[in-house]
């Protein structure tokens, strides 16, 4: 039990997903302020022990529909978008006000599926989130319902949370739900349903349990939670499902409240490097000098000064091959500059990049976290 909880308490970067039914009173459309205040205290406790926290929040449509007097259920797409546009302002203000009581500066980020799947937009989103975390802010992420269509949307924030956790290399994802974890069957209708404390492999038997266990009145459900677990585990991120219906739900998780932990087999960094090495086709090549080769093998990033030749064309965020002066492939990585810009800065110090290109880019040609060596 303690070893499972350590996967939450010792995680360096944690994503917390909050569903609409926990955050907003379904009958009145009003924010559950006491609950969010308690959650803010839990998050402040996590941050004091050095953990970085990001929230993926539902609730904008639930709040906005009551403000606009929308009674249809389900809402038409355009009504959902109008409700989201209205509710998002209220929701962002609520997070700012309530988490501000704990001296937490929040930042709002709206994402669409393409922001985590299209390479350059993915890198921009990842860079923004990691910069906010490094500055001590708490990003609050939601799907951009005001522009998403029925054809291009996540459809639930469980999978959005998993994609965000994957994008920022989070160690742990916590799905706060209206159930306390995964059961072999619906515990409300089957007295023989057994609670599952941990899952190491998402095999067909586990996946089949999704159709037998009901949860969430929103767009999510146990099926989407298991799909989120697949994404998270593949990214080296442990995932918890636990009840968010109690006050101080994160404190309760830490104190041993019922939860199901989905255990990743690798660290986020190892999973990311494995994905880079195996999943993408190279769009170009960088030839580096012996000094840079030595630096890479010692775990450092690739700087422009160590690059001798650029072969393309490629764009920022594309995967390129790194070779030494003998043409031997050393590894692959996601490059921070287009081939045209890279050509301009090779052989130069990082401090000269802004003057050469006219903008201040990254110091590294390829950051060590974006590089998988052979």
Backbone torsions as a table, in degrees:
resi	resn	phi	psi	omega
1	UNK	NA	-49.0	-178.6
2	UNK	-62.1	-38.5	-179.3
3	UNK	-65.0	-33.0	177.1
4	UNK	-68.5	-46.7	-178.8
5	UNK	-64.1	-31.3	177.4
6	UNK	-61.0	-26.0	178.1
7	UNK	-68.1	-20.2	173.6
8	UNK	-92.9	-51.3	-173.0
9	UNK	-71.3	-25.7	-178.1
10	UNK	-101.5	2.4	177.3
11	UNK	-68.3	140.4	-179.6
12	UNK	-81.8	-33.6	-176.5
13	UNK	-134.8	120.3	-172.1
14	UNK	-123.7	132.4	173.6
15	UNK	-104.6	128.8	179.0
16	UNK	-112.1	121.6	177.0
17	UNK	-101.6	129.2	-177.9
18	UNK	-118.9	124.3	179.6
19	UNK	-85.2	161.1	-178.1
20	UNK	-59.6	-41.6	-175.0
21	UNK	-66.7	-21.9	177.3
22	UNK	-82.9	-34.6	-170.9
23	UNK	-90.8	-31.1	-172.7
24	UNK	-126.1	133.5	175.2
25	UNK	-69.3	117.5	-175.1
26	UNK	-62.7	-30.4	-177.1
27	UNK	-78.7	-37.4	-174.6
28	UNK	-107.4	-17.3	-176.3
29	UNK	75.0	10.7	-178.2
30	UNK	-90.9	146.6	177.6
31	UNK	-66.5	139.3	174.2
32	UNK	-83.4	82.8	-171.0
33	UNK	-64.3	-40.6	-179.7
34	UNK	-62.3	-40.4	-179.4
35	UNK	-66.2	-45.4	-179.5
36	UNK	-66.7	-34.1	176.4
37	UNK	-63.1	-43.1	178.3
38	UNK	-65.1	-40.7	177.9
39	UNK	-63.0	-40.1	177.7
40	UNK	-60.0	-36.7	177.3
41	UNK	-66.8	-38.7	176.6
42	UNK	-62.5	-44.5	-178.3
43	UNK	-66.3	-39.6	177.7
44	UNK	-60.3	-38.6	177.3
45	UNK	-62.7	-42.6	179.0
46	UNK	-63.8	-42.9	-178.1
47	UNK	-66.9	-33.9	179.0
48	UNK	-65.2	-27.2	178.0
49	UNK	-93.2	12.9	170.3
50	UNK	96.6	8.6	-179.9
51	UNK	-86.5	140.2	172.3
52	UNK	-89.5	136.3	-174.8
53	UNK	-128.0	137.9	173.2
54	UNK	-129.5	140.2	179.2
55	UNK	-107.9	134.7	167.0
56	UNK	-110.7	115.1	-168.0
57	UNK	-119.6	133.9	165.2
58	UNK	-90.8	-176.8	171.5
59	UNK	119.4	-18.7	-175.3
60	UNK	-66.5	-42.0	179.3
61	UNK	-68.3	-42.0	-179.9
62	UNK	-60.3	-39.1	178.4
63	UNK	-75.5	-43.0	-174.4
64	UNK	-69.6	-33.0	-177.5
65	UNK	-64.7	-33.6	178.7
66	UNK	-74.1	-36.9	177.7
67	UNK	-62.1	-40.0	-177.5
68	UNK	-87.6	-4.2	179.0
69	UNK	72.9	30.3	-178.8
70	UNK	-85.9	113.0	-176.1
71	UNK	-101.3	-14.5	-178.5
72	UNK	-60.0	139.4	177.6
73	UNK	-142.9	111.8	4.1
74	UNK	-79.8	161.5	178.6
75	UNK	-77.6	149.3	169.6
76	UNK	-69.7	160.7	-175.4
77	UNK	-55.9	-47.2	-177.7
78	UNK	-67.1	-29.7	175.8
79	UNK	-70.3	-40.3	176.5
80	UNK	-61.3	-41.1	-179.9
81	UNK	-66.3	-40.1	177.8
82	UNK	-65.5	-41.7	178.4
83	UNK	-63.8	-40.7	179.5
84	UNK	-63.5	-41.6	-179.2
85	UNK	-62.4	-37.0	179.6
86	UNK	-77.3	-47.3	-175.7
87	UNK	-71.1	-27.0	-176.7
88	UNK	-63.7	-36.0	178.4
89	UNK	-63.7	-46.1	-179.7
90	UNK	-65.0	-40.8	-177.5
91	UNK	-66.0	-44.4	179.7
92	UNK	-62.5	-41.4	179.1
93	UNK	-64.5	-38.4	180.0
94	UNK	-63.4	-44.7	177.7
95	UNK	-62.4	-42.9	-179.8
96	UNK	-61.6	-45.2	-177.0
97	UNK	-69.3	-49.1	-171.9
98	UNK	-76.0	-42.9	177.4
99	UNK	-72.3	-22.4	175.3
100	UNK	-64.1	-24.4	176.2
101	UNK	-62.9	-23.4	178.2
102	UNK	-101.4	16.5	-178.5
103	UNK	58.5	37.4	177.3
104	UNK	-105.8	122.5	176.3
105	UNK	-86.4	122.2	-178.9
106	UNK	-102.0	157.3	176.7
107	UNK	-136.8	134.9	-178.0
108	UNK	-93.4	134.0	176.4
109	UNK	-133.0	123.9	176.7
110	UNK	-106.3	128.7	-176.4
111	UNK	-122.7	150.0	169.2
112	UNK	-114.7	166.7	180.0
113	UNK	-54.0	-39.3	-178.2
114	UNK	-62.7	-24.2	-178.6
115	UNK	-69.5	-21.0	178.2
116	UNK	-110.8	0.7	-177.3
117	UNK	-120.7	-30.3	177.6
118	UNK	-86.7	128.8	-164.0
119	UNK	-55.0	-52.7	-175.2
120	UNK	-69.7	-39.6	177.7
121	UNK	-66.5	-36.2	176.1
122	UNK	-59.9	-46.3	-179.3
123	UNK	-65.0	-39.3	178.3
124	UNK	-63.5	-45.5	179.9
125	UNK	-64.0	-44.4	179.3
126	UNK	-60.4	-44.2	-179.1
127	UNK	-64.0	-41.8	179.6
128	UNK	-62.3	-47.4	-177.8
129	UNK	-64.4	-46.6	-178.1
130	UNK	-66.3	-32.6	176.3
131	UNK	-66.9	-43.4	177.7
132	UNK	-59.8	-44.0	179.7
133	UNK	-63.7	-39.7	180.0
134	UNK	-67.1	-24.8	179.0
135	UNK	-89.9	1.7	176.6
136	UNK	88.0	7.6	179.0
137	UNK	-85.6	162.6	177.1
138	UNK	-113.5	107.5	178.7
139	UNK	-71.7	135.8	173.0
140	UNK	-114.3	115.3	-173.0
141	UNK	-107.9	140.6	170.4
142	UNK	-143.9	155.8	173.8
143	UNK	-64.9	139.8	-178.1
144	UNK	-79.5	77.2	-175.0
145	UNK	-64.3	-21.6	-176.7
146	UNK	-72.0	-19.1	-179.7
147	UNK	-122.3	-14.4	179.4
148	UNK	-67.7	150.3	176.2
149	UNK	-113.0	170.5	-179.5
150	UNK	-64.8	-21.1	-179.8
151	UNK	-86.1	-27.6	-176.4
152	UNK	-128.8	81.5	176.9
153	UNK	-154.4	156.9	178.4
154	UNK	-68.1	-37.0	-179.8
155	UNK	84.1	-16.7	174.5
156	UNK	-160.9	151.1	-176.7
157	UNK	-87.6	-2.9	172.6
158	UNK	-65.6	-50.9	-179.9
159	UNK	-70.0	-33.9	174.7
160	UNK	-59.8	-44.3	179.4
161	UNK	-61.4	-40.4	179.0
162	UNK	-66.4	-40.1	177.7
163	UNK	-64.4	-39.3	177.9
164	UNK	-66.2	-43.3	178.0
165	UNK	-59.6	-41.8	176.9
166	UNK	-63.6	-43.4	-175.8
167	UNK	-62.6	-39.0	-175.3
168	UNK	-102.2	11.1	179.7
169	UNK	55.3	49.2	177.9
170	UNK	-71.9	150.6	177.5
171	UNK	-84.8	-27.5	-171.9
172	UNK	-147.8	139.4	174.9
173	UNK	-122.6	129.0	178.0
174	UNK	-116.7	118.5	175.1
175	UNK	-97.4	107.6	175.8
176	UNK	-80.6	121.5	-170.1
177	UNK	-127.8	179.3	174.1
178	UNK	-93.4	3.9	170.0
179	UNK	-123.5	161.9	-173.6
180	UNK	-95.1	5.8	178.1
181	UNK	156.8	-164.2	-177.6
182	UNK	-95.1	134.2	176.3
183	UNK	-119.3	158.8	177.2
184	UNK	-68.3	-19.7	177.1
185	UNK	-157.5	175.7	179.9
186	UNK	-67.7	112.9	-176.2
187	UNK	-66.5	-18.9	179.5
188	UNK	-76.5	-21.2	-177.6
189	UNK	-120.5	-6.1	-177.7
190	UNK	-131.7	109.8	-177.7
191	UNK	-67.5	-15.7	-178.6
192	UNK	-97.1	5.2	179.7
193	UNK	-63.1	134.2	-179.2
194	UNK	-108.0	139.6	178.8
195	UNK	-81.6	137.9	-179.6
196	UNK	-108.0	117.2	-174.9
197	UNK	-79.6	-39.1	-178.5
198	UNK	-143.7	150.4	178.3
199	UNK	-130.3	121.9	179.7
200	UNK	-101.1	-26.2	179.3
201	UNK	-138.7	131.0	178.3
202	UNK	-88.1	76.4	-179.5
203	UNK	-85.4	179.3	-175.9
204	UNK	-62.3	-31.5	179.3
205	UNK	-66.6	-42.9	178.2
206	UNK	-66.5	-45.8	-178.4
207	UNK	-62.2	-32.4	-179.9
208	UNK	-67.6	-21.9	-179.6
209	UNK	-69.6	-20.0	-176.7
210	UNK	-60.4	-39.6	-178.2
211	UNK	-74.4	-11.4	-177.4
212	UNK	-100.5	-7.3	-175.9
213	UNK	-123.0	121.9	-178.9
214	UNK	-95.9	146.3	177.5
215	UNK	-162.7	156.3	172.4
216	UNK	63.8	130.5	176.6
217	UNK	-88.1	-8.2	-178.3
218	UNK	-88.0	-152.7	-176.3
219	UNK	-78.1	-11.5	-178.1
220	UNK	-84.9	-165.6	-178.6
221	UNK	164.8	175.9	-178.6
222	UNK	-64.3	-32.1	179.2
223	UNK	-61.6	-45.1	-180.0
224	UNK	-69.6	-29.0	177.5
225	UNK	-67.8	-38.3	177.6
226	UNK	-71.2	-33.2	174.5
227	UNK	-66.6	-36.7	175.1
228	UNK	-63.7	-39.5	178.9
229	UNK	-62.9	-38.3	177.7
230	UNK	-59.7	-45.3	-179.7
231	UNK	-64.6	-47.6	-176.5
232	UNK	-63.8	-48.7	-176.9
233	UNK	-62.4	-39.2	178.5
234	UNK	-64.8	-25.3	179.9
235	UNK	-91.6	6.3	-179.8
236	UNK	78.8	22.5	-175.6
237	UNK	-112.2	123.0	173.4
238	UNK	-70.4	146.3	-179.3
239	UNK	-130.6	137.4	176.4
240	UNK	-115.3	139.5	163.4
241	UNK	-110.0	124.9	179.3
242	UNK	-149.3	164.1	-177.1
243	UNK	-72.1	132.6	173.6
244	UNK	-105.5	6.6	-176.0
245	UNK	-78.9	-11.5	-180.0
246	UNK	-92.4	160.1	171.5
247	UNK	-71.8	147.0	-178.4
248	UNK	53.5	58.0	-175.2
249	UNK	-65.4	-31.6	179.4
250	UNK	-75.0	-36.3	173.9
251	UNK	-63.8	-40.4	178.9
252	UNK	-62.5	-41.6	177.1
253	UNK	-60.3	-44.4	-179.8
254	UNK	-64.5	-32.0	-178.9
255	UNK	-85.0	1.8	174.9
256	UNK	102.6	18.0	176.9
257	UNK	-61.3	153.3	-179.9
258	UNK	-52.5	137.0	178.5
259	UNK	-163.2	157.2	172.1
260	UNK	-110.5	127.0	179.7
261	UNK	-107.1	124.8	175.3
262	UNK	-98.1	115.7	-168.1
263	UNK	-95.5	120.9	176.5
264	UNK	-77.4	149.3	-176.9
265	UNK	-92.4	-13.0	-179.0
266	UNK	-133.2	165.3	172.4
267	UNK	-77.6	158.2	177.2
268	UNK	-55.1	-40.4	-177.8
269	UNK	-65.6	-44.2	179.4
270	UNK	-66.0	-39.8	179.5
271	UNK	-65.1	-39.5	-179.8
272	UNK	-67.0	-44.2	179.7
273	UNK	-65.5	-36.8	177.5
274	UNK	-64.1	-40.3	178.7
275	UNK	-65.9	-42.5	178.9
276	UNK	-61.6	-44.0	-176.4
277	UNK	-67.3	-32.9	-168.8
278	UNK	-110.6	-18.9	-165.7
279	UNK	-104.2	-13.2	-172.1
280	UNK	-122.8	152.3	175.9
281	UNK	-91.7	139.8	-179.1
282	UNK	-72.0	137.7	179.6
283	UNK	-106.7	-5.0	-178.1
284	UNK	-173.3	-171.8	-176.3
285	UNK	-147.0	141.5	175.1
286	UNK	-119.6	126.8	174.7
287	UNK	-100.0	129.2	-173.4
288	UNK	-119.4	160.6	-179.4
289	UNK	-84.7	176.9	-175.4
290	UNK	-66.8	-34.3	178.6
291	UNK	-64.4	-42.4	178.4
292	UNK	-67.0	-38.3	178.2
293	UNK	-60.4	-43.2	178.7
294	UNK	-64.5	-39.9	-179.8
295	UNK	-64.4	-42.1	179.4
296	UNK	-63.1	-42.1	-178.1
297	UNK	-69.7	-17.1	176.3
298	UNK	-94.2	6.1	174.6
299	UNK	95.3	13.7	-178.9
300	UNK	-95.4	169.4	179.1
301	UNK	-81.5	164.6	175.9
302	UNK	-91.7	119.1	179.8
303	UNK	-98.5	154.4	179.6
304	UNK	-55.7	-33.8	-176.3
305	UNK	-60.9	-26.6	-177.1
306	UNK	-93.0	2.1	-178.4
307	UNK	-93.8	129.3	-179.0
308	UNK	-97.2	-35.2	-173.9
309	UNK	-149.0	144.0	179.6
310	UNK	-119.7	129.9	175.1
311	UNK	-124.5	130.9	-175.1
312	UNK	-141.4	-147.1	3.6
313	UNK	-84.3	154.1	173.7
314	UNK	-150.0	162.2	-179.8
315	UNK	-112.3	164.4	176.3
316	UNK	-54.9	131.9	179.7
317	UNK	92.8	-10.5	177.0
318	UNK	-73.1	159.5	176.9
319	UNK	-88.8	133.3	178.0
320	UNK	-128.5	157.3	177.1
321	UNK	-92.8	140.6	177.5
322	UNK	-109.9	124.9	-179.9
323	UNK	-126.3	157.4	177.0
324	UNK	-89.1	-176.7	-174.9
325	UNK	-68.1	-14.7	176.6
326	UNK	-92.3	1.9	-179.6
327	UNK	83.4	6.5	179.5
328	UNK	-78.3	129.9	179.5
329	UNK	-71.8	125.8	179.9
330	UNK	-98.4	-27.5	-178.4
331	UNK	168.6	-169.3	-179.7
332	UNK	-136.2	151.4	179.6
333	UNK	-159.1	166.4	177.1
334	UNK	-91.0	116.6	-172.0
335	UNK	-82.7	144.2	-175.1
336	UNK	-89.8	-4.6	-177.8
337	UNK	-136.9	154.7	172.5
338	UNK	-69.0	164.9	-179.7
339	UNK	-62.7	-35.6	179.2
340	UNK	-65.1	-46.9	179.8
341	UNK	-69.2	-37.4	179.1
342	UNK	-61.3	-39.9	-179.9
343	UNK	-61.4	-32.8	-177.7
344	UNK	-74.8	-28.3	-171.5
345	UNK	-107.3	-5.4	-179.4
346	UNK	-62.4	141.7	-178.4
347	UNK	82.9	-4.4	-178.6
348	UNK	-104.7	156.3	175.8
349	UNK	-73.3	153.5	-177.7
350	UNK	-60.1	-32.7	-179.8
351	UNK	-67.6	-11.1	-179.5
352	UNK	-96.7	-5.8	-173.6
353	UNK	-59.8	-48.0	-176.6
354	UNK	-60.0	-41.0	-179.4
355	UNK	-68.3	-37.5	-178.3
356	UNK	-73.5	-46.5	-174.3
357	UNK	-92.4	-19.6	-178.3
358	UNK	86.9	4.9	174.4
359	UNK	-149.0	158.8	-177.3
360	UNK	-96.4	101.7	178.1
361	UNK	-94.0	-161.2	179.5
362	UNK	-74.9	152.1	177.6
363	UNK	-68.7	-28.7	-174.4
364	UNK	-99.3	144.8	169.3
365	UNK	-71.5	-43.9	172.1
366	UNK	-138.2	120.0	177.8
367	UNK	-70.8	147.7	-176.9
368	UNK	-59.2	-29.4	178.0
369	UNK	-73.9	-15.5	179.6
370	UNK	-104.7	14.0	-174.4
371	UNK	-123.0	127.7	176.8
372	UNK	-115.4	110.2	179.7
373	UNK	-81.7	151.2	178.3
374	UNK	-70.1	NA	NA
